[in-house]
């Protein structure tokens, strides 16, 4: 599908004083993806974004020649929705694969390389796993014994810590589950849902009775399917990014949408229903009447809005509203100030290692063109469920603690020439155990409100790919309902 022409997209824009087909509440990636789907189907809509800019948590800054993604910085290639969107927007040729795949974990105050060909630390090949120093010999033996452990057949949800501990042992929880699996979500491995966040691992256990056996089978099958000519092709990069940061994606979306349909700096305070229509009370004092509504805001924001429409809807959404706060610190250094070769993507830090930072990304090693010549761009992360008070610290305190930790781990001398702090308060939804059941209950409640849909990170997934996939699905559902009502 080609990018829609502005000439005809403008023609179906509806005036805020008239009844429009669809209102989209929220201009983050979910709202923009829903708008794109409606645009492709020529469904009139209006989008309201309370903030003075579109994009939500997707923020890219250019500072002194450094290109800094303050929020998400990559797309996961195993989930096709975001890649498909890039193709439709004409961005596919600009996607660049990650330059390196090596990842490290801090153990006993040093960086230890995670096993090659592992999936979030879980081995799919034995030789790299046997030689890594990321785990002790006792820990490696216990993890290898996973192939002998009985599978659990009931399929009930459990926490990340419970699943990894049951399959791989305590050391795997401390040095794999907590910093890697739970760390991605800034969450607590004792509370995050394995079935909601990493369903593939539970599916492998159910099908193969062993996660490792399932991963090895998938790897062998993939190698066989790509070697028909007698030669196996290299596995694709797990992540891709855009050269000018993730702002390229949101900017392309905004440019492809009808400009008159986008209302930035105008939020929605309340929704009520009258007959077959929804009336939105806007922050500028006006109202907007529509026949369909897509609420594309995270659960904690959607909860307040849905509660103005119906108390039970608000209550169901509130049960999904767990969040964590995080801080991203971007630092720019002269290359000569860092002794570490930076031959990888970065590292994660288990809580038991007692550092301030939870992870660090070697941005200029992962993606070309992110730092000036002879310079290095680093991103560090603090906060999350393990350190909720971090977001209240001053910029100076956060920067100093980050500089100290990075200097110890990467042998850095001197001060950074650039430093920026980005605070994400209550911006990371937490998919706790039981999340899927709670979401199903919310969906049943939504069935009583024809033409109303919710979509955003924290409802039916997290991350850009999940947001794009679900937003487009909800837009299609709304479009189908509109065509038959």
C-alpha positions as CSV (number, residue, x, y, z in Angstrom):
1,X,0.0,0.0,0.0
2,X,1.3,3.4,-1.0
3,X,1.3,6.5,1.2
4,X,-2.1,8.2,0.8
5,X,-2.1,11.4,-1.1
6,X,-2.8,14.6,0.8
7,X,-5.0,15.7,-2.0
8,X,-7.7,13.2,-1.2
9,X,-7.1,12.7,2.5
10,X,-8.0,16.3,3.2
11,X,-11.3,15.8,1.4
12,X,-12.9,13.6,4.0
13,X,-11.9,15.6,7.1
14,X,-14.9,16.4,9.2
15,X,-15.4,19.7,11.0
16,X,-15.4,19.6,14.8
17,X,-18.8,21.3,14.8
18,X,-20.3,18.4,12.8
19,X,-20.8,14.7,13.5
20,X,-17.6,12.9,12.5
21,X,-17.3,9.1,12.1
22,X,-14.4,8.5,14.5
23,X,-12.5,10.3,17.2
24,X,-9.1,9.1,18.3
25,X,-8.0,10.2,21.8
26,X,-4.2,10.3,22.0
27,X,-1.5,11.0,19.4
28,X,1.2,8.6,20.4
29,X,2.3,5.7,18.2
30,X,-1.0,3.9,18.9
31,X,-3.2,6.9,18.0
32,X,-1.2,7.6,14.9
33,X,-1.3,4.0,13.7
34,X,-5.0,3.9,14.2
35,X,-5.3,7.1,12.2
36,X,-3.2,5.7,9.4
37,X,-5.5,2.6,9.2
38,X,-8.6,4.8,9.0
39,X,-6.9,7.0,6.4
40,X,-6.2,4.0,4.2
41,X,-9.9,3.0,4.5
42,X,-11.1,6.6,3.8
43,X,-12.9,6.7,7.2
44,X,-13.3,10.3,8.4
45,X,-11.7,10.9,11.8
46,X,-10.4,13.6,14.2
47,X,-7.5,13.0,16.5
48,X,-7.0,14.9,19.8
49,X,-3.6,15.0,21.6
50,X,-3.3,16.9,24.9
51,X,0.4,17.4,24.6
52,X,1.9,20.1,22.3
53,X,3.5,17.4,20.1
54,X,2.6,14.1,18.6
55,X,4.6,10.9,19.2
56,X,4.1,10.2,22.9
57,X,7.1,8.4,24.4
58,X,8.9,8.5,21.0
59,X,11.2,11.5,21.4
60,X,14.4,12.1,19.4
61,X,16.7,15.0,20.2
62,X,19.7,16.3,18.2
63,X,22.3,17.9,20.6
64,X,25.7,19.0,19.5
65,X,25.8,16.5,16.7
66,X,24.4,13.6,18.9
67,X,21.1,11.9,17.8
68,X,19.4,10.8,21.0
69,X,16.4,8.6,21.2
70,X,15.0,9.5,24.7
71,X,12.4,6.7,24.5
72,X,12.2,3.6,22.3
73,X,15.2,3.4,19.8
74,X,14.6,0.3,17.8
75,X,12.0,-2.1,16.2
76,X,11.9,-5.8,17.0
77,X,12.2,-7.8,13.7
78,X,10.4,-10.8,15.1
79,X,7.2,-8.8,15.3
80,X,6.2,-7.7,11.8
81,X,3.6,-5.0,12.4
82,X,6.0,-2.1,12.7
83,X,8.1,-3.2,9.8
84,X,5.0,-3.5,7.6
85,X,4.1,0.1,8.6
86,X,7.5,1.3,7.7
87,X,7.1,-0.3,4.2
88,X,3.8,1.4,3.7
89,X,5.3,4.7,4.7
90,X,8.2,4.3,2.3
91,X,10.7,3.9,5.2
92,X,11.7,0.3,4.7
93,X,14.9,1.2,2.7
94,X,16.0,3.4,5.6
95,X,15.9,0.7,8.2
96,X,19.4,-0.3,9.4
97,X,20.2,-3.5,11.2
98,X,22.0,-3.4,14.6
99,X,25.7,-3.3,14.0
100,X,26.5,-5.8,16.8
101,X,24.6,-8.4,18.8
102,X,27.0,-8.9,21.7
103,X,25.4,-8.2,25.1
104,X,27.0,-8.1,28.5
105,X,25.8,-8.6,32.1
106,X,27.5,-7.3,35.2
107,X,28.7,-10.0,37.5
108,X,31.1,-9.4,40.4
109,X,31.6,-5.8,39.3
110,X,32.8,-6.8,35.8
111,X,31.2,-7.0,32.3
112,X,30.6,-10.6,31.3
113,X,29.5,-11.5,27.8
114,X,26.2,-13.3,27.5
115,X,26.3,-16.5,25.5
116,X,26.3,-16.1,21.7
117,X,23.1,-17.4,20.0
118,X,21.1,-17.1,23.3
119,X,17.6,-15.8,23.5
120,X,17.4,-13.4,26.4
121,X,20.2,-15.5,27.9
122,X,18.6,-18.9,27.3
123,X,21.1,-21.0,25.4
124,X,20.3,-22.5,22.0
125,X,23.9,-23.7,21.5
126,X,26.0,-25.4,24.1
127,X,29.6,-24.3,23.3
128,X,29.1,-20.5,23.8
129,X,27.0,-21.3,26.9
130,X,29.8,-23.5,28.4
131,X,32.5,-20.9,27.9
132,X,30.6,-17.8,29.1
133,X,31.6,-16.3,32.5
134,X,28.1,-14.7,32.9
135,X,27.0,-17.7,34.9
136,X,28.8,-19.9,37.5
137,X,29.4,-23.5,36.7
138,X,26.7,-24.5,39.2
139,X,24.4,-22.1,37.5
140,X,25.2,-23.4,34.0
141,X,24.7,-27.0,35.1
142,X,21.3,-26.1,36.6
143,X,20.3,-24.2,33.4
144,X,21.4,-27.1,31.2
145,X,19.3,-29.4,33.3
146,X,16.2,-27.6,32.0
147,X,15.9,-30.2,29.3
148,X,15.2,-32.8,32.0
149,X,12.8,-30.8,34.0
150,X,9.1,-31.8,33.8
151,X,6.8,-29.5,32.0
152,X,3.7,-27.9,33.6
153,X,0.7,-28.7,31.5
154,X,-2.0,-26.6,33.1
155,X,-1.1,-23.4,31.2
156,X,-1.9,-21.2,34.2
157,X,-0.2,-17.8,34.3
158,X,2.8,-17.2,36.5
159,X,5.4,-14.6,37.1
160,X,8.7,-14.3,35.1
161,X,10.6,-15.2,38.3
162,X,8.5,-18.2,38.9
163,X,8.8,-19.6,35.3
164,X,12.5,-19.0,35.0
165,X,13.2,-20.2,38.5
166,X,11.2,-23.4,37.9
167,X,12.8,-24.1,34.5
168,X,16.4,-22.8,35.0
169,X,17.1,-22.2,38.7
170,X,17.7,-19.3,41.1
171,X,20.9,-18.0,39.4
172,X,19.1,-17.6,36.1
173,X,16.4,-15.5,37.9
174,X,19.1,-13.1,39.3
175,X,21.3,-12.8,36.2
176,X,18.8,-13.4,33.4
177,X,15.2,-13.0,34.3
178,X,15.5,-9.9,36.5
179,X,17.9,-7.7,34.4
180,X,16.9,-8.9,30.9
181,X,13.3,-10.1,30.8
182,X,11.9,-7.9,33.5
183,X,14.4,-5.2,32.8
184,X,12.9,-4.6,29.4
185,X,9.7,-3.6,31.1
186,X,11.3,-1.8,34.0
187,X,9.4,-4.2,36.2
188,X,9.6,-6.7,39.0
189,X,10.1,-10.3,37.9
190,X,8.1,-11.5,40.9
191,X,5.0,-9.7,39.5
192,X,5.3,-9.5,35.7
193,X,3.3,-12.0,33.8
194,X,5.2,-14.6,31.8
195,X,2.2,-15.4,29.7
196,X,1.5,-11.7,28.8
197,X,5.1,-10.6,28.3
198,X,6.9,-13.7,26.9
199,X,4.2,-16.2,25.8
200,X,6.7,-17.8,23.4
201,X,8.7,-19.4,26.2
202,X,5.5,-20.9,27.7
203,X,4.4,-22.2,24.3
204,X,7.8,-23.9,23.8
205,X,7.5,-25.6,27.2
206,X,4.1,-26.8,26.4
207,X,5.0,-28.1,22.9
208,X,8.5,-29.5,23.5
209,X,8.5,-30.0,27.3
210,X,11.7,-27.9,27.3
211,X,12.4,-24.3,26.4
212,X,16.0,-25.1,25.4
213,X,14.8,-28.0,23.2
214,X,12.2,-25.8,21.5
215,X,14.8,-23.0,20.8
216,X,17.3,-25.5,19.4
217,X,14.6,-27.1,17.2
218,X,13.6,-23.6,15.9
219,X,17.2,-22.8,15.2
220,X,17.9,-26.0,13.3
221,X,14.7,-25.6,11.4
222,X,15.5,-22.1,10.4
223,X,19.0,-23.1,9.3
224,X,17.5,-25.9,7.2
225,X,15.0,-23.7,5.5
226,X,17.6,-21.1,4.5
227,X,20.2,-23.6,3.1
228,X,18.3,-25.0,0.2
229,X,21.2,-24.0,-2.1
230,X,23.6,-25.7,0.2
231,X,24.4,-22.6,2.1
232,X,22.7,-21.2,5.1
233,X,22.1,-17.4,5.2
234,X,22.9,-15.4,8.3
235,X,20.2,-14.9,10.8
236,X,18.5,-11.5,10.5
237,X,19.3,-8.8,13.0
238,X,16.9,-8.9,16.0
239,X,16.5,-5.1,15.9
240,X,16.4,-2.4,13.3
241,X,16.3,1.4,13.6
242,X,16.0,4.5,11.5
243,X,19.1,6.7,10.9
244,X,17.5,9.9,12.3
245,X,16.0,8.2,15.3
246,X,12.5,6.9,15.9
247,X,11.1,10.4,15.3
248,X,11.3,9.5,11.6
249,X,8.4,7.0,12.1
250,X,6.1,9.4,13.9
251,X,7.0,12.3,11.6
252,X,6.2,10.1,8.5
253,X,2.9,9.1,10.0
254,X,1.9,12.7,10.8
255,X,2.9,13.9,7.4
256,X,0.8,11.1,5.7
257,X,-2.4,12.0,7.7
258,X,-4.8,14.8,6.9
259,X,-3.5,17.8,8.7
260,X,-6.9,19.2,9.5
261,X,-7.8,16.1,11.4
262,X,-4.9,16.4,13.9
263,X,-5.6,18.6,16.9
264,X,-2.5,19.0,19.0
265,X,-2.6,20.7,22.4
266,X,-6.3,19.8,22.7
267,X,-7.2,17.0,25.1
268,X,-10.3,15.1,26.1
269,X,-11.6,15.6,29.7
270,X,-14.7,13.4,29.6
271,X,-16.9,11.2,27.4
272,X,-20.6,10.6,27.6
273,X,-23.0,8.7,25.4
274,X,-26.2,9.9,24.0
275,X,-28.2,7.6,21.9
276,X,-25.9,6.1,19.3
277,X,-23.3,8.9,19.6
278,X,-20.5,9.8,21.9
279,X,-19.9,13.4,23.1
280,X,-16.3,14.4,24.0
281,X,-15.7,17.4,26.3
282,X,-12.5,19.0,25.2
283,X,-9.9,20.9,27.2
284,X,-10.5,24.0,25.2
285,X,-14.1,24.2,26.5
286,X,-15.8,22.9,23.3
287,X,-17.4,19.5,22.6
288,X,-17.2,17.1,19.8
289,X,-19.8,14.5,18.8
290,X,-18.8,11.3,17.0
291,X,-20.3,8.0,16.3
292,X,-17.2,6.0,17.2
293,X,-14.2,6.5,19.7
294,X,-10.8,4.9,19.8
295,X,-9.1,5.7,23.2
296,X,-5.4,5.4,22.4
297,X,-3.9,6.3,25.7
298,X,-2.1,4.1,28.3
299,X,-4.4,2.4,30.9
300,X,-3.7,4.9,33.7
301,X,-4.9,7.7,31.4
302,X,-7.7,5.8,29.8
303,X,-9.0,4.8,33.2
304,X,-9.8,8.4,34.1
305,X,-11.5,8.9,30.8
306,X,-13.5,5.7,30.7
307,X,-14.7,6.3,34.2
308,X,-16.5,9.5,33.0
309,X,-18.4,7.3,30.6
310,X,-19.1,4.4,32.8
311,X,-18.0,3.4,36.4
312,X,-17.6,-0.2,35.6
313,X,-15.5,0.5,32.5
314,X,-13.2,2.7,34.6
315,X,-12.9,0.0,37.3
316,X,-11.9,-2.7,34.8
317,X,-9.3,-0.4,33.2
318,X,-8.0,0.6,36.6
319,X,-7.1,-3.0,37.3
320,X,-4.6,-2.7,34.4
321,X,-3.1,0.6,35.5
322,X,0.2,-0.6,37.2
323,X,3.1,1.5,35.9
324,X,6.7,2.2,36.7
325,X,8.8,5.4,36.3
326,X,12.2,5.5,34.7
327,X,14.9,7.9,33.7
328,X,17.1,7.9,30.6
329,X,20.5,9.6,30.9
330,X,22.3,10.3,27.6
331,X,26.1,11.0,27.8
332,X,28.5,12.0,25.0
333,X,32.2,11.2,25.4
334,X,35.4,11.6,23.4
335,X,36.3,8.1,22.2
336,X,39.7,8.3,23.7
337,X,38.2,8.8,27.2
338,X,36.8,5.2,27.1
339,X,39.2,2.3,27.4
340,X,36.5,-0.4,26.8
341,X,36.4,-1.5,23.1
342,X,32.6,-1.0,23.1
343,X,32.2,-4.1,20.9
344,X,28.6,-4.8,21.5
345,X,25.2,-3.3,22.2
346,X,25.6,-2.6,25.9
347,X,25.0,-4.3,29.2
348,X,22.4,-5.0,32.0
349,X,22.9,-4.7,35.7
350,X,21.3,-7.2,38.2
351,X,20.1,-5.5,41.4
352,X,22.4,-7.6,43.5
353,X,25.4,-5.9,41.9
354,X,24.4,-2.7,43.7
355,X,24.9,-0.1,41.0
356,X,22.7,2.9,40.5
357,X,22.1,2.1,36.8
358,X,20.0,-0.8,35.6
359,X,21.4,-0.9,32.1
360,X,23.5,0.9,29.6
361,X,23.3,1.0,25.8
362,X,26.3,1.7,23.5
363,X,24.2,3.7,21.1
364,X,27.0,4.7,18.7
365,X,28.2,1.0,18.5
366,X,24.7,-0.2,17.7
367,X,23.7,2.4,15.1
368,X,26.0,4.4,12.8
369,X,25.7,8.2,12.6
370,X,24.5,8.7,16.1
371,X,27.6,10.6,17.3
372,X,30.1,13.0,15.8
373,X,33.4,11.7,14.5
374,X,35.6,10.4,17.3
375,X,32.8,10.6,19.8
376,X,30.7,8.0,21.6
377,X,27.0,8.2,22.6
378,X,25.9,6.2,25.7
379,X,22.4,5.8,27.2
380,X,21.9,4.6,30.8
381,X,18.7,3.7,32.5
382,X,17.8,4.1,36.2
383,X,14.6,3.7,38.1
384,X,11.9,1.2,37.2
385,X,10.1,-1.0,39.7
386,X,13.3,-1.8,41.6
387,X,14.1,1.9,42.3
388,X,10.9,4.0,42.1
389,X,12.4,7.0,43.9
390,X,15.1,7.6,41.3
391,X,12.8,9.8,39.2
392,X,12.7,12.3,42.1
393,X,16.4,12.9,42.2
394,X,18.0,16.0,40.6
395,X,19.6,16.0,37.2
396,X,23.0,16.5,38.7
397,X,22.6,13.6,41.1
398,X,21.5,11.3,38.4
399,X,24.3,12.3,36.0
400,X,27.0,12.0,38.7
401,X,25.8,8.5,39.8
402,X,25.7,7.4,36.1
403,X,29.2,8.8,35.4
404,X,30.5,7.0,38.5
405,X,29.0,3.6,37.5
406,X,30.1,3.8,33.9
407,X,33.6,4.8,34.8
408,X,33.9,1.7,37.1
409,X,32.6,-0.7,34.5
410,X,34.0,0.7,31.3
411,X,37.3,2.3,32.4
412,X,36.3,5.9,31.5
413,X,38.5,8.9,32.3
414,X,37.3,12.5,32.2
415,X,33.9,14.0,32.1
416,X,31.3,13.7,29.3
417,X,31.0,16.6,26.9
418,X,27.3,16.2,26.6
419,X,24.7,15.1,29.2
420,X,20.9,15.0,29.0
421,X,18.3,13.6,31.4
422,X,14.8,12.4,30.3
423,X,12.2,11.5,32.9
424,X,9.4,9.1,32.1
425,X,7.0,9.3,35.1
426,X,4.4,6.5,35.2
427,X,5.2,5.8,31.5
428,X,5.9,2.1,31.6
429,X,2.8,-0.2,31.9
430,X,3.3,-3.3,33.9
431,X,1.7,-6.5,32.7
432,X,1.3,-8.3,36.0
433,X,0.3,-11.9,36.6
434,X,-3.4,-12.2,35.6
435,X,-3.2,-9.4,33.1
436,X,-4.7,-11.3,30.2
437,X,-7.7,-12.3,32.3
438,X,-8.2,-8.7,33.4
439,X,-7.9,-7.5,29.8
440,X,-10.5,-10.1,28.7
441,X,-12.9,-8.7,31.4
442,X,-12.4,-5.2,30.1
443,X,-13.1,-6.3,26.6
444,X,-16.4,-8.0,27.8
445,X,-17.3,-4.7,29.4
446,X,-16.5,-2.8,26.2
447,X,-18.9,-5.0,24.3
448,X,-21.7,-3.0,25.9
449,X,-20.5,0.2,24.2
450,X,-20.7,-0.3,20.4
451,X,-18.1,1.7,18.5
452,X,-15.8,2.2,21.5
453,X,-12.3,0.7,21.5
454,X,-9.2,1.0,23.6
455,X,-5.6,0.5,22.5
456,X,-2.1,1.5,23.7
457,X,0.9,0.1,25.5
458,X,-0.4,-1.8,28.5
459,X,-3.6,-3.2,27.1
460,X,-2.8,-6.0,24.7
461,X,1.0,-5.7,24.7
462,X,3.9,-3.3,25.0
463,X,6.5,-1.9,22.6
464,X,6.1,-0.2,19.3
465,X,5.3,-3.4,17.3
466,X,2.5,-4.4,19.7
467,X,1.1,-0.9,19.8
468,X,1.0,-0.7,16.0
469,X,-0.5,-4.1,15.5
470,X,-3.3,-3.6,18.1
471,X,-4.1,0.0,17.1
472,X,-4.6,-1.1,13.5
473,X,-6.7,-4.0,14.5
474,X,-9.0,-1.8,16.7
475,X,-9.2,0.7,13.9
476,X,-10.3,-2.1,11.5
477,X,-12.9,-3.2,14.0
478,X,-14.3,0.3,14.3
479,X,-14.3,0.7,10.5
480,X,-16.2,-2.6,10.1
481,X,-18.7,-1.6,12.7
482,X,-19.2,1.8,11.1
483,X,-19.9,0.2,7.7
484,X,-22.7,-1.9,9.1
485,X,-24.3,0.4,11.6
